Amino acid sequence: SGSVCSKFNPIGCNSCNPFDECRDFTVNLETCCDNFRSIQDFTIDMVTALDRFDGEKSYSMVQFASGGTLEQFPGDKLSTIDSVNGLVYTGGATN
């Protein structure tokens, strides 16, 4: 249990606090940690790969933390990538 960004203890890292337990200074404050950036990169890679297939496509995105948030209604590849890059790490626990 813990957070995507908790390094040493299973804490929630809400809004990337406490910094010494959550923050990686290789990414911006909104991203908080390398693990969250890796999830964003994976999502971008997945959308890019899926978009190569023929056919009509649209992507929706939900962000889960302590609660779920609809981050994007159905949209194309570029708007989805923009939305992924615009995600702000909010914290929350994992199971």
N, C-alpha and C positions, 0 to 999 in steps of 0.2 A: 504494500500500500504506500501511498505518498503522492507525489506529484511528478509530472514529466521533468520538472526542473529541480526537484529536491535531490541533493547529492549524497548527503551523509545520514540524514534522519528522515523518517517518513512524515514529512510535514506538507501542508497544502501549498506553500509558496504563493499565497494570495497576492496578486499585483506584484509579483517578483520579490516579495519580502519574506524573511530577512535576506538581505543581499548576500551575506557570507555563506548562506546555505543554498541559495537559488541561482544567483546571477553569474553568467559568463560574460566577460567583457569583450569577447570576440564578436558579439552581436549587439544590436541596438537594444535599448531598454524595453521597447515594446515587445521584442521577441524574447527577451529575458535570458534564454539559455540555448546552448548548441543543440540539445535534444529537440526542443520545439522547432528550431530552424530545420533540423533534419526531417521532421514530420511535414513541414511546409514544402521542403524540396521533394520529398517522396510524392506528395499530392500533386505538385506541378508536373513531375515526371509521369505520373499515372495519367493525368488528364491529357498531356501531350501525346502519350502512347495511344490512348483510346481514340484521340481525335484523328489519328492516321487511318482508321477504318472508314470505309465508305458508309454513307448513310447520314441521316439527319441526327444530330446529337445536341443535347443540352445537359448542363450540369447544375446541380444544386449543392449547397454546402451548409452543413450544420456544425457548429463548434460546441464541443462538450467540455465542461469544466465542473464546477459544483452544480451547474444547471446547463441546459442546452439552449443554444441561440441560433436561429436561422440567419445565416450570414449572407446568403445569396439565393434568390429565386432562380429558376432555370435560366441559364445564360450560356453563351458560347465559350470557347476555350480561352480567349483573351480576357474576357470579363472575369472568368473563374480564376485565372492566374493573378489578375489584379486583386481580387478578393482575398486569395490565399496570402499574397504578399502584404496585404493590409491588416491581417489578423493581429490582434493584440493579445499577448498572453495574459490570462486573468487568474490562473491558479486553479485550485480545486484538487480534490483527492481522486486517486485511481483505485481500482479494486485489485 
